[in-house]
Amino acid sequence: MRKRLLSLALSASLVSAASAPPATADCCDDFWSCLATIATGGLSCKEQQAATVDGTKKLIAAVEAARSGFSRTSDDAVERIKDDVSSAGGSLKGDLQTSLDDIEKAESDTQLAVRQKPSPPAGAAGATTPDDPPADPARVAAGLQRALEWVQAARNDAETKQAPTVRAKANEAEQAVQKNEPPARKIVEEQVLNPLGAVRKSLEDVLVKVPNPFDMSSMTKSVDAEIKRIQARAPTAFEMMGKQLSSDAQSRLVAGQKALDDVRKQAVDTRKAADLARRLAGSGRKSDLGELEELTGTPPPGTAVPAPGGAPTGTAKAPAGSSFATAAAQKARGTIKAARLRAQDLAAGLASQWNATRKVLAVGPVPVTPAMQTLVADDLTKRFAGKSYPDARKAQQQLLDEAQVKFANDPKTLAAVERYLQAQTSPMLSTAAAPVRK
């Protein structure tokens, strides 16, 4: 049964082939197209040309989609890093102001403690104990005054040294991103976007040339090599772009963060000094005075009061606060990683599209069939049949002139067609009627 079905199918296909126009062969259906196919050894084929045009258009669309995707990925990464650096700089400045406000409040509270009269150590129930005797009032007053000067020195140090550094480094970080944006973008342009533009140009050239048969193997190899280079370079290019954009800004944010941490510590130390001063002013106890002097120091009269940074060992340390520089660096790494992965996916998608479509650009010559040869031979015979020698020469020249017009944009095909016409029509001239002699 199966053999019978196959036999029927084969018979049907033969009948169909026999009833079709003898010269179509899927490649040519008129004199000139078949002539070009024969003359070029099968390089000229209308069906292949149509497939090439369709495939090339799809490739151009894929290249443009990839290029657009790479551009968006670049834009998104740049804007995200710029926003994160700007946000980190703003956070540095905001946290700095909070710490400065805390130091100012500590100074105000310490001033209140200085103006407050200490409670009498004796006669106040529970004010002192044998283990915690009252301190000398003069020493208490001196300790409070020293604490105020210590806090004031801390405020001055924070406002004139650390605060300008924090603000300057935050501003420099944003400026560094702005400065490095053009060279960072240039990395992606040179490594990815410009090569994609070259690929598109090559494919557009195919659309211009494909109506005239030509060997596309060298162009195919060139495009294939370029797409492979893009696929290899794209992820690294985006990583390089991100680092170029963010590295200088990160170093400035780190410097600003260090200065901010110093101000934070001063805020904590001055707050503690203010609390101890208020407690001492209220109790007058020797133990409270000792804690305050341990924090602020007890320099001899006339000696400059040390700022919190130079306080004795045991000075309170600032609790670990948010590191805006670290957070910005982590965000930058995340942005760079995401851009790298996106670039990798885009390049892989383009390579896949290329591998699926490149076959239409790498087709070999089609077989020259007897049907093609018959169509061309019959047409030439009709053109020269019964003509005198002068008329045959004229017909030959008309063919050559028409070929010049039809294949003006493809010198190689024109040369092949001219050689073929010369070879086929020369015997016809020799058999044409000789010119009449008078």
TAURKA-V919401 format. One record per pair of residues at least 6 apart in sequence whose C-alpha atoms are under 6 Angstrom apart, sorted by the first residue. I is the first residue (numbers start at 1). J is the second residue. If there is no record, write none. Layout:
I_J, I_J
This chain:
22_371, 23_29, 23_371, 23_372, 23_375, 26_47, 27_45, 27_46, 27_47, 28_34, 31_376, 34_372, 37_44, 39_416, 39_417, 39_420, 42_365, 42_366, 42_367, 42_368, 43_213, 43_365, 44_213, 52_360, 55_357, 60_200, 66_346, 81_332, 84_328, 86_174, 88_324, 89_170, 99_264, 99_267, 102_267, 103_267, 106_270, 106_271, 106_274, 107_151, 109_274, 110_148, 110_274, 113_277, 113_278, 113_281, 114_144, 118_281, 118_282, 118_284, 119_282, 119_283, 121_134, 133_286, 134_284, 134_285, 134_286, 135_284, 135_285, 135_286, 144_277, 150_305, 150_307, 151_270, 153_307, 154_307, 154_308, 158_263, 162_259, 166_256, 166_259, 169_252, 169_256, 173_249, 173_252, 176_249, 177_245, 180_245, 181_245, 184_241, 184_244, 184_245, 188_237, 192_230, 192_234, 199_223, 212_410, 231_347, 234_343, 235_340, 235_343, 235_344, 238_340, 239_336, 239_340, 242_336, 253_325, 254_325, 265_318, 268_318, 269_316, 276_292, 280_288, 295_315, 384_392, 388_432, 388_433, 389_432, 389_433, 389_434, 389_435, 407_414
